[in-house]
Amino acid sequence: MALTKADLINSICETVDLTKQESTSAVESVFETIKGTLESGENVLISGFGKFHVKDKKERMGRNPHTGEDLILDARRVVAFKYSSIVRDKINGKG
């Protein structure tokens, strides 16, 4: 099961003394800030969690999986995430 935005909002409501509307506003504000920062090409570093960064992918050859036809995939930018050692240790049961 995936953690959804609604789950985050509900968790904030239960943990902090905020209304659902205030929690929703806080979560939306954080996500908008992250998106705007990545859009401008800057990294987003969340201490103890990890770093989101934008990578540039070059134009490359690809293949349509249904027809097998070769095609050129356009250059694009993608968001990558590198988790912190704290998260790595938690995932592996060491923390």
C-alpha positions, -999 to 999 in steps of 0.1 A, spaced: 0 0 0 13 34 -9 13 65 13 -9 91 -3 -12 128 1 -45 123 20 -26 100 44 0 127 50 -27 153 57 -45 130 81 -12 122 99 -5 159 104 -41 165 117 -35 137 143 0 147 153 -1 185 152 -30 206 165 -41 218 130 -75 215 112 -78 194 81 -79 225 60 -47 239 76 -30 205 72 -40 204 35 -26 239 30 7 230 47 12 198 26 2 216 -6 26 244 2 55 220 8 49 202 -25 46 234 -45 79 247 -30 96 214 -39 82 214 -75 92 251 -80 127 244 -68 131 214 -90 116 233 -120 143 260 -116 170 232 -117 180 234 -80 183 204 -57 160 197 -28 179 184 2 158 171 31 183 164 59 180 129 73 158 118 43 175 124 10 180 146 -20 158 152 -51 177 164 -81 171 170 -118 190 150 -144 192 158 -180 187 128 -203 201 130 -239 182 121 -270 185 83 -275 173 54 -296 143 35 -283 119 9 -295 81 7 -295 74 -25 -275 42 -33 -293 55 -30 -329 92 -34 -325 97 -2 -345 128 18 -337 124 55 -328 142 84 -313 134 94 -278 136 132 -271 160 147 -247 143 154 -214 147 162 -177 139 138 -150 137 139 -112 160 115 -94 161 108 -56 191 97 -36 182 86 -1 202 94 30 222 68 50 196 72 78 168 61 55 190 33 41 197 20 77 160 22 86 150 2 55 176 -24 63 166 -27 99 198 -12 113 183 20 128 
